[in-house]
């Protein structure tokens, strides 16, 4: 197996697509598709499952049955045809439409599904800036713990630190608490860092410029996701809203089923 096929299969594992495997095994056994065809189909299934995980459409209880019906429909095909299989998956698998997907992406995604958020953020990063020469494995672990973790820019802790009360709400603690409840788990307030526990409740400036052993571990860590953060001097709810819109549009494009 080539590294491209292994990469695609790892992605499928990362989106918790258990029901996809029986379909892939059936197709592999019946049609013997080429490696390119396998990768193409796996990539489509990753999109289907990330949308499902964010929207819960179809619900978990229906999912296995839908994939059994998908296999029944695919079994009627005389030969392998990606477009026809894709059409069957969409018709029988009934994924949420773009409007529902966009609404969910724009909401408190971190609370809905942390695993899906990690996949979306890492997919956007890989699509924007990574190449074969520069590749980061955002699922790498150290003693079972992820090395790369999701960082809340505006901290998620219930007690908003004084630095943040000043920056985000002009010193108004009640307003800062209100902003925290409304904005903290939105995708525009989330990013990836390799040293989450060392940033947590720090001020924006400290999170941005943090270094360890001469290495930039804050928002200046070189990721495309952090470019706007590294260049900004403040972080406000307007920044969260505009970055949410940007990342939602990137995700809608990346995970389009069209």
C-alpha positions in Angstrom: 0.0 0.0 0.0 1.3 3.5 -0.9 1.6 6.2 1.7 -1.3 8.1 0.0 -3.6 5.2 0.7 -2.4 4.8 4.2 -2.9 8.5 4.8 -6.5 8.3 3.5 -7.2 5.3 5.7 -5.8 7.1 8.7 -8.1 10.0 8.0 -11.0 7.6 7.9 -10.0 6.3 11.3 -9.7 9.9 12.6 -13.3 10.7 11.6 -14.7 7.6 13.4 -16.1 6.1 10.3 -16.7 2.5 11.5 -19.7 1.9 9.2 -17.6 3.0 6.1 -15.4 -0.1 6.4 -18.0 -2.7 5.5 -18.9 -0.6 2.4 -15.2 -0.4 1.4 -14.6 -4.1 2.0 -17.7 -5.0 -0.1 -16.5 -2.7 -3.0 -13.0 -4.0 -2.8 -14.2 -7.5 -3.0 -16.8 -7.0 -5.8 -15.0 -4.5 -8.1 -11.3 -4.6 -7.2 -10.9 -0.8 -7.7 -7.5 0.8 -8.3 -5.6 2.5 -5.6 -6.6 5.9 -7.0 -10.2 4.9 -6.9 -9.9 3.6 -3.3 -8.3 6.9 -2.2 -11.0 9.0 -4.0 -13.8 7.1 -2.4 -12.2 7.1 1.1 -11.7 10.9 0.8 -15.4 11.3 0.0 -16.4 9.1 2.9 -14.2 11.3 5.2 -16.2 14.3 4.1 -19.5 12.5 4.7 -18.5 11.4 8.2 -17.1 14.7 9.3 -20.4 16.3 8.3 -22.3 13.6 10.1 -20.2 14.0 13.3 -20.8 17.8 13.4 -24.5 17.7 12.6 -25.6 14.3 14.0 -27.4 13.7 10.7 -28.1 10.9 10.2 -28.3 9.9 13.8 -26.0 7.2 15.2 -28.9 4.8 15.5 -29.7 5.0 11.8 -26.2 5.0 10.5 -25.5 1.2 10.3 -28.8 0.5 8.6 -28.2 3.3 6.1 -24.9 1.7 5.1 -26.5 -1.7 4.8 -28.9 -0.1 2.3 -26.1 1.6 0.5 -24.3 -1.7 0.1 -27.5 -3.2 -1.3 -27.8 -0.4 -3.9 -24.1 -0.6 -4.8 -24.4 -4.4 -5.3 -26.7 -3.7 -8.2 -24.0 -1.9 -10.2 -22.3 -3.9 -13.0 -18.9 -2.2 -12.6 -17.2 0.3 -10.4 -18.4 3.8 -10.9 -17.4 6.5 -8.4 -20.1 9.0 -9.4 -22.8 6.4 -9.1 -21.5 5.2 -5.7 -21.3 8.8 -4.5 -24.9 9.5 -5.6 -26.0 6.4 -3.8 -24.2 7.4 -0.6 -25.8 10.9 -0.7 -29.3 9.6 -1.6 -29.4 6.7 0.8 -27.1 8.0 3.5 -29.1 11.3 3.8 -26.4 13.7 5.0 -27.3 17.2 6.3 -27.4 19.9 3.7 -24.9 22.8 3.6 -27.3 25.1 5.5 -27.5 22.8 8.5 -23.7 22.1 8.3 -22.9 25.8 8.2 -25.2 26.5 11.2 -23.6 23.8 13.3 -20.0 24.9 12.3 -20.9 28.4 13.3 -22.1 27.3 16.7 -20.3 26.0 19.8 -18.5 23.3 17.9 -16.0 22.5 20.6 -18.8 21.5 22.9 -20.6 19.5 20.2 -17.6 17.3 19.1 -14.0 17.9 20.0 -12.7 15.1 17.8 -14.5 16.6 14.7 -13.1 20.0 15.5 -9.5 18.6 15.7 -10.1 17.0 12.3 -11.5 20.2 10.7 -8.8 22.5 12.1 -6.0 20.1 11.1 -7.5 19.6 7.6 -7.7 23.4 7.0 -4.1 23.7 8.1 -2.9 20.9 5.9 -4.9 22.3 2.9 -3.6 25.8 3.4 0.1 25.4 4.1 1.4 21.8 4.3 3.3 20.0 1.5 5.1 16.7 1.2 8.3 18.4 2.4 6.6 20.2 5.3 4.0 17.9 6.9 2.8 17.9 10.4 1.0 14.9 11.9 -1.7 16.5 14.2 -2.6 13.1 15.5 0.8 12.1 16.8 0.8 11.0 20.4 3.2 10.9 23.3 2.3 8.3 25.9 -1.3 8.1 24.5 -1.8 11.8 24.8 -2.0 14.0 21.6 1.0 16.2 21.2 -1.0 18.8 19.3 -4.1 20.0 21.2 -6.9 22.4 20.7 -6.2 25.8 22.3 -8.9 28.3 23.2 -7.5 31.7 22.4 -9.9 33.5 24.8 -9.6 31.1 27.8 -12.5 28.7 28.5 -12.1 28.6 32.3 -15.1 29.9 34.3 -13.0 32.6 36.0 -11.9 35.0 33.2 -8.4 36.2 34.0 -8.0 40.0 34.7 -5.9 40.6 31.5 -8.7 39.1 29.4 -11.5 41.1 31.3 -9.6 44.2 30.3 -9.0 43.2 26.7 -12.3 41.6 25.7 -14.7 43.7 27.8 -12.9 46.9 28.8 -12.7 45.8 32.4 -16.4 44.7 32.8 -16.3 41.3 34.5 -20.0 40.6 33.9 -19.6 41.4 30.2 -16.5 39.2 30.0 -18.4 36.3 31.5 -21.2 36.8 29.0 -18.7 36.9 26.1 -17.1 33.7 27.5 -20.4 31.8 27.5 -21.3 33.0 24.0 -18.0 32.9 22.1 -15.4 30.7 23.8 -16.3 27.4 22.1 -16.7 28.8 18.6 -14.3 27.6 15.9 -13.0 31.2 15.4 -11.7 31.1 19.0 -9.9 27.7 18.5 -6.5 26.8 17.1 -3.9 24.1 17.4 -0.8 24.3 19.5 1.8 21.7 20.6 1.9 23.0 24.2 -1.7 23.7 25.3 -1.2 23.2 29.0 1.6 25.9 29.0 -0.6 28.5 27.4 -4.1 28.0 29.0 -5.0 31.2 31.0 -2.1 33.4 29.9 -2.7 36.9 28.4 -3.1 37.1 24.7 0.4 38.7 24.4 2.0 35.9 26.4 0.2 33.2 24.4 1.4 34.8 21.2 5.1 35.2 22.1 5.6 32.1 24.3 8.9 30.3 23.8 10.4 27.1 25.2 14.1 26.2 24.8 14.4 28.8 22.1 11.4 27.4 20.2 8.3 29.4 19.4 5.4 27.4 21.0 2.8 30.2 21.1 0.8 31.6 18.3 4.0 32.4 16.4 4.5 28.7 15.9 4.3 29.0 12.1 0.9 27.5 11.4 -1.4 29.1 8.9 -4.2 28.9 11.5 -2.2 31.2 13.8 -1.0 33.7 11.2 -3.8 36.3 12.0 -3.3 35.6 15.8 0.5 36.2 15.6 0.0 39.5 13.7 -2.7 40.9 16.0 -2.2 43.0 19.1 -5.6 42.3 20.6 -8.3 39.6 20.6 -12.0 40.7 20.7 -15.4 39.2 20.1 -15.3 40.9 16.6 -12.1 39.0 15.9 -13.7 35.7 17.0 -16.7 36.4 14.8 -14.7 37.2 11.7 -12.3 34.3 12.1 -15.3 32.0 12.7 -16.7 33.1 9.3 -13.4 32.6 7.6 -12.9 29.0 9.1 -16.5 28.0 8.4 -16.2 29.0 4.8 -12.9 27.0 4.5 -14.6 24.0 6.1 -17.7 24.2 3.8 -15.4 24.2 0.8 -13.2 21.4 2.1 -16.0 19.1 3.1 -18.4 19.8 0.2 -20.1 16.7 -1.1 -20.6 18.2 -4.5 
